[in-house]
């Protein structure tokens, strides 16, 4: 999945992060700790989507604490 889709920033922009501004997409995709641009970091996102409460809290605390980004259960 990573090699086919998530390694392509343009695909992620158009299919995953399309509801965010360009600045927000860059912040989410290229983040050093939780960016979707590496397989290691993407596993945290997959865990969060699959119901991993620790991963979800880590992402929520990292990205959405005091910022305009919104992280919901949707």
Buried (B, 14 or more C-beta within 10 A) or exposed (E): EBEEEBBEBEEBBEEBBEEBEEEBBBBBBEBEEBBBBBEEBBEBBEBBEEEBEEBBEBBBEBBEEEEEBEBEEE
